[in-house]
Amino acid sequence: MNIKEAKEEIVRTIRAYTAKDDSGCYRIPTVRQRPVLLIGPPGIGKTAIMEQAAAECGTGLIAYTITHHTRQSAVGLPQLINRRFGDMEYTMTEYTMSEIVGSIYEYEERTGYREGILFIDEINCVSETLAPTMLQFLQYKMFGSHKVPEGWIIMAAGNPKEYNRSVRELDMAASDRVRTLNVEADYSVWKEYALGRGVHPTVLSYLELHPEHFYQVTLTREKSEFVTARGWEDLSAVLLEYERQGLAAGRDFMEEFLRVPKIASDFASYYQFAKAHLLVCRMTELLEGRLSEEEERALQNRLAGMPGDTRCMFVRHLLSAASERMTAYGTGRRVLDRKTEVLLQLAAHCKEPRENAVEDFLKKRAHALQVRKENDLLKPWEERMELLVDRWLQEKAASPAFVLLFERLQRETLPKQELLELTGLLKEQEMLQEQKEELHCFLNRMTDFVRDAFGEELELTDWLYGIQNHGDQKLVAFLRPEMDVLLDQKGQEERLRKKIKEMEELYEVADRK
């Protein structure tokens, strides 16, 4: 299965394992809640989907890389205790609580979560001294003499032996106690993810032309070469910042992320090719609407006559520009919604008689955010949003006009609409609506340009597919009549290609018999 299918299965598992009956007991007893083991190559996002699944299900997440642990930290340290049996007192050995089990109780106290995922990475790479401990963990959900608290679902991950020389295959006893999900690298799934993450357009256009370069691993005694999904995403992030600062990025730079020299060299050449052709295509002038009708038609004619790789690159850069605008609107929408939510919380907070109500509210918010951050419950984009909201509130609190407003809130309840108007949020709503309308105009103009340049061919389908799969498309709500038809056709084509591939594999198997 691919990583997207694995995530969906993890979400279903969490919901099944945490379901309770009317008496509050788990419908599936803990003893029947088999741990889930993801086996897949490195760098495809196994840890990332655990974070996504926990967030989607509203549960906690504690992650450990087990190879970083010793037997003592996993099982606990031995200590001597006195026990009485009948008339005799004996000295015996008992183990202190495992660091891992102890961290779950600490996490519950800090965050309030009583259910979640205990994720153990690289579980099949443990040392010989830890191997029996891992077997006990998978069989009985225990580290030493201490059980994993009820409500915590065990998830684990490991690499196949061809990717890691330290791998130890689970024996039958262990394998019979886990649910194994075999995950493979899948460019089509990663592309959907990458479109919403703003991955560099040259990376996307290159991989569209060379999907076989998306994931490659060669580990032998003579050499260690690899290109992973993580490598492409990290390259994209740094490449975007290099471009922002005007820094050069050549073959050696690419090879720092793409550890197959041939692929690094090939991508470096393609990257230089892309930069040169963007100037020819007058991308900046087109995006800003500075081309006349005659110039646009001339550019469309030129693009129509270009080879497929250039057309693909052009559409990917258009999508990147569209993605930036869609993300900017989506971010503005989320910040405004959060400002509104926090403002209403502040209004409720002001109802309780206390001095310095606003200052007290801000301190409590700062503390709550710090707790979330310390426990990895605050994503980077959420932290940026909360800091923007705090800065906005602090500016309001310093204004004499709003000091009077907050004092008024302590005496009376204001209608939500009036509160939004007095704090300027109603004006922000109007500005966001204007931004949305401008964005729709831009997307319509670019869609018309792509259609007029290439007709209803793959380039238009690729453009519409990228727009539809952007993370903020639901907020942007951009629709075109040709979207459903073309995207459905693309789905049919992909299903047909998959069917043909399956038939070819069957024929190959039949030929070998």
N, C-alpha and C positions, 0 to 999 in steps of 0.2 A: 504494500500500500504506500501511498505518498504521505507526506507530512501533514497535509490538510486532512486527509482521511483519518490519520492517527489522532489528530487533535479532536476531531468529532467523536471518535470512539472514547477518548479520555473524558470528554464532557459527559457522554452518556454513562460512563462508568461512575463518575462522581455523583451524578444524579441518582443512579440506581443504588450505590452503596450508602448514600446519606438519606435515602427515603425511610420514613418512619410510619409506624401504624398509629392508631388512635391513642394507644397507651404511651406513646413516645419511645417505643423500642424500634431498633433498626429492623426493617423488613428482611434484609439479608444479614444473618448473624455474622459477627466478625470472623468467625472461623471459616466461613464460606466466601469471605471477601478476598479472593486471590489477588496478590500483588500483580501489577501490570508491568511488564518488562518490554521496553522499546529496544530493539536491536537494529542499528543502522549506522551508516558511515559517519565519520566526524564532520561537523560543520554544516549540517543540514537543518538545524533548528530544533533539536529535541528538547533542549532546556527552554527555549523560547515558547514552545507550545504549552509547556507546563504552566508558565506564567500566564499565558492567554487563557487557558482552561480554568485556572483558579480564579482569575478576574471575572470571567464569564459566569461562573457558578457562585461567585460571592464567598469563596472559602479562602482559608489561609494557605500559605506555601512556605515550607522550609526546605532548602536545598543544600545537599552536601555532596562533595566529591570524595568518595570513600577512600581513594588512594592517598588522600592527604591525612588519613587517620591511622593511628597505631591500634593495636589490640586493646591497650589500656584505655584510650579515649573512647573507643567504641563500646567495650564491655564494662569498663569501670576498674577501679583499683581494689586489690584484695585488702581486707581489714579483719582483725581478730575480734570476735565477739564471744560472750559467755552465754550459753543456753542451758536451761535446766530440763532434764528429761527424767521424770520420776523423782527419785531422791538424789540423783547425781547431777552435778554441774559439769559441763564440758566446754572446752574452748574450741571454737570452729572458725572457719574462714567464710566471710561473706563479702560480696562485691559492692562497692559504692555504685551510685546511679551512673549509668552511661551518660557521657557528655551529650550524645545525640538525643536520648530520651529526655534528659533534663532540659535541653533547649526548647523542647515542645512545650513543657509546662511554663517556662519563662515567656515564651512567645504568646501563649494563651493569656497570661497575666498582663503583658504589655499591650496586646492588641484587642483582646476580647473575643478572638476567634476560638471556637471550641471544636471546629471541624476544619480539615484541610488536607493538603497533600504533603507527605514526607517523601521528598524526591532524593534518591540516591543515585548519583551518576558514576559511571565507570565501574559498575558493580562486578563485572566479570574480569576486572583487572586487579583484584585484591591480592595481597601477598599470601603465602602459604599459611602464615600464622593467623590471618584474618578469615581464611576460607571457611573454617567450621562455624565461625560467628555469623557469616553471611547466610550459610545454610540454615542455621537456627533462626535467623531473622526472617527469611522467606517462609519457613515452615510454621513458626509460632508467633511471628510478629514481636519478637523479643530481642533485646540486646542484653546479654548476661542474664540476670534474674529479674529484669525490669521490662514490663510490656509497653509497647507503644500505646498511648492513650486511645480509648475508644473514640471513634469519629475521625481518626486520622488514617487516610488511605495511603497505602504504600505504592509508590511508583518508582521504577528504576530504569536505568538506561545503560547500554553498553555498545561497544563496537564489535563488528564481526572480526574474526581472527585474522582475516587477510589485511585488515587496516591497523592492527595493533599486535605486535609480537608478544605482549604481556597478557593477552587474553587467555582465560581459563574457561573452557566450556563447562556449563552447568551439567551435573550428572542427572540421571533420571529422577532421583528423589527430589531434587530441587526443581527441575523442569516441570514435574507433575504438580507443582504447587504454585505455578505462576501462569499468567496469561501473556503469551509472547506476541508482540506486534512487530513484524518485520517491515522496516521502513526503508524506502529507496529514494534517492535523489530524483526529483522531477522538475524539469525546467518550467513546464507550463504552470505548475502550481506556484513556483517561486516568482514567476513573472507577474502573476496576479497580485502577489504580496508586494513585489517591488514597485509596481505602478502606483500603489497607494503610499509608498514610503519615500517617493522622490529620488529613487536611484538614478544615477547619472544617465542621461539619454544615450550617450555613446556606448555605455555598458549594455544597455537594453538593446540597442540596434545591432551591436556586434553579436550578442548572444542569440538574437533572432536569426541572424545569418549563420551562426555557428553554435547551435544548441549542444553539439557534441563536446564543446569546450566548457560547458557549464560546470561539470563535475568530473574530475579525473584524478585517480590516485594510483601511483605506482610505488610500491614499497618492496625493495629487494635489498640484498646485501650490498649490491653495487651502487644503488642510488635510491633517493627518497624524493619523489616528485609528486606534487598534488596541487589541485585547484578545487576550491570548495565554494559553496554558497556564501559562507561567512567571509571568505576572501574577496569575492566580488563586491559584497556590500560594504566591507571595510575600505576597499579601494575606492568605491564610489564616494564615500563620505569624505575621505582625505583629498580626493581629486577635486571635488567641488570647492573645498576650502583653498586648495592650491590655486585654482582658477580665480577665486575671489581676491586673493592676494597677489595675483599675477606671477606665480612661481612656475618654473618649468617642471615638466613631468615626462621623463624619457623612459627608455627600456629598463634601465636599472631600477627606477622607481616602481614600475609595473611588476617587476620580478620580486619585489619585497612582499607583494600580496599574492601574485600568481606564481606559484613555485614550480611551474613547468616552463622552462626557458622558451620553448617554441611558442607556446600560447602567449606568454608575456611579450615576446618580440612581435608576434602577429597583432596583438591588441595595440601595442605602442604605435605600430605603423598605421593601423586603422584610426587611432585617435588623432594622429597628425593629419591624416587624410580628411577626417571629419571636420577638423578646425579650418582647413583650407577651403572646403566646399561650403561651409556655412557663410563665409564671406561672399562667395560667388552667388549663393542663394539669397543674399540680402535679408537674412533672417530677422535681424533687429528692426529694420525698416518695415518689414511685413507685419511683425507683431505689434508695432506701435501705430500701424495704419498710415504710414507716411508714403506709401507707394500710390501712384496714380492708377487709374483703371488700365491704361495702356501698359504701364510697367508690370502690373499684376498679371495681365494676360501674357506678356512676354515671359515672365518668370514661370507661369504655368506651362507654357509651351516648352520651355527649356527643361523643366522637371519631367514632363511626359516623355521626353526623349532620353532621359538619363537611365543608367543601368539600375537594376533592382536594389543593389546595396545602397546606392545613393538615395533612392526614393525612401527606402526603409529608414535610413539615418535622418532624413529630413522630417519624416512624420514623427519619429521619436523625439526630436528636438522641439517640434510643435507641441507634442504631448507634455514635455517637461515644462514648457512655458505655461500651458493650460493648467498643469498640476500645481504650479506655484500660485497661480491666481485662485484656484479652487481651495487650496490649503489656507491661503490668506483669509478668504471669506469664512471657511469653516472654523478657523481659529478665532476670528472676530465674533462669530456666532456663539461659540462655546464660552468665550470670555464674558460676553454680555449676559448669557444665561447664568453663568456663575456669579457675576456681580449682582444680578437680580436676586438669586437665591440667598447670597450672603447678606444682602441688604435687608431682606425679609427676616433673616435670622437675627440681625442686629436690632431691627424694630421690635421683635419679640423679646430680645434680651433687655432692651431699654424699659420694658414694662415692669420689670422687677426693681423695687426700690434699692438703689445703690449709688454711691458716688463714683464719678469717673466711669460711667457705664461703657462708653466707647473704648476707652483705654483698657478696661477690664476685658472687653470682648476681643480686642486685638491680641492681648496677651494669651487668652485661652486659645485663640486660633493658632498663634505661633507655636504654642506647646503641642497642640494636636497635630500640626504639620510636622513638627520635629519627631514625634513618636512614629508617625507613618513613615517618615524618611529613614529613621534608624532601623525600622523593621522591613525595609524594602517594599513598602506598600504604596509608595509614591513614585509614579513613573516620571521621567524627566519632563515630558510635556505638561503633566499635571502640576509639577512643581513650578514651572515657568508661569502657568496660568494663575496659580494661587499667589505667587509673588506679585503679579500684575494687579490682582484684585486687592491685595494688601496695600500696595502703593497707592492705588486709587482711593481706598478707604482712608488712608493716612492723610492724603491731600484734602479730602473732604473734611476730615476731623479738624484740620488746621484752619479751615475757612470760617470766619465769624458767622456767615449766613447759615452754614450747616451746623454750627454749634447750637444756634437757636432752633434749627430743625430737630436735632437730636433731643434737645430739652423738651420740645413739643411732643416728641414721640413718647416721652415718659408720662405725659399727661393724657394723651388721647391716641386713638387708633385711626390712622389715615388710610383711605382707600389705596389699593395697590397702584392704580393708574396715577393718582396724584403724587404718590411717593416717587414713582419713576420719573414723573415730569420735574419734580422739585430737585431731584438728584442728577438730572441730565441724561438719564438712561433712555428716556423716550426719544430724545434727539439722536442718541446713538442707534436706536432701532431704525429710525428713518434713514440715517446714513448707511446702515447696513443694507437696507432694502435698495437704496440707490446703487450700492456696490454690487448687489446681486443682479440687478437689471443690467449694469454695465458688463458684468461677467457673462451673462446670457448673450448679449450683443457680440462680445468677443468670440464666444464659442460658436455662435451661429456664423459669424464672418469666417472663422477658420474652417468650419465644416464645409461651407460653400466653396472656399478656396480649394480644399482637398478634393472635393467632389468634381469641381470644374477642371482640376489638373489631371486627375487620375480616373475619373468616372467611378462607377460603383464596383471598383476592383478591391484587391486586398488592402491597399493603402487606406481607403475609406473605412473598411471594416476594422482595420487595426486602430485607426484614430477613434472610432466610436466605441470600440471595445475598451480602449484605455480610459476614455471619459467615464463610461458606465462603471468601471471597476475601481475608480478612484475612491478613497476612503470617505470623502466628503460629498459624494454624488447625491446622497439622500438629502443633505442640507441644501445643496445647490439646485437639485431638482431640474436638471437640464434634460429636455427630451426633444427628439427629432423623429419625424414619421418613419424615416428609413432605418431607425435603430433596431426595432424588433425584427424586421425582415432580414437585414444583413447579418445581425448577430445570430439569428436562428440558423441561417445558412452556414455560418462559420461553425456552429455547434454540430450541424449535420456533417460537414466536411471532416471535422475532427473525429467524430464517431466512425465515419467511413474509413479514415486512415487507420484508426485503431483496429477496426474489424479486418482490414486488409493485412495489417501487421500480424494479427493473431492467426489468420489463415496461412500466411507465409511461414510462421513458426510451426504450425501443424504439419505443413508440407515438408519442412526441413526434418522434423522428427520422423515423419513417415518414410522419408528417403533413407534415413540412417538405419531403419529397422531391416 
